[in-house]
């Protein structure tokens, strides 16, 4: 009996330690250039699995009624975020939702489907424009013409 009780305690402790909390921040101002407040939305999602991607965190925030988003799904590259809380990025005006994260709040190297936020990380979505045409294949280098 004592051995069973110890196993239960160890398992419950490991479940608590593997959970992570992630804060989603949103700046709707087009090309605002800032990373700090005020934010148009702040959503804290708690108790996510340690392996949860940003996309999973966003889906959980949506399930809880705290956040909404739209996306298109590319079979190779994953989800491309098109809308946040009802505000759509206008691709004809070269707008997109930039994702910033990490300790220095820098643009992520991965999209929402692949990015793994850390426990207690703040992830920022801000509406920006791009200044050049994207490459056909995102793995190709941009060659100025």
Secondary structure as GFF3:
##gff-version 3
##sequence-region A 1 145
A	DSSP	alpha_helix	2	17	.	.	.	ID=ss1
A	DSSP	beta_strand	19	27	.	.	.	ID=ss2
A	DSSP	beta_strand	41	49	.	.	.	ID=ss3
A	DSSP	alpha_helix	54	63	.	.	.	ID=ss4
A	DSSP	beta_strand	69	74	.	.	.	ID=ss5
A	DSSP	beta_strand	78	84	.	.	.	ID=ss6
A	DSSP	beta_strand	87	88	.	.	.	ID=ss7
A	DSSP	three_ten_helix	91	93	.	.	.	ID=ss8
A	DSSP	beta_strand	95	101	.	.	.	ID=ss9
A	DSSP	beta_strand	106	107	.	.	.	ID=ss10
A	DSSP	beta_strand	121	129	.	.	.	ID=ss11
###
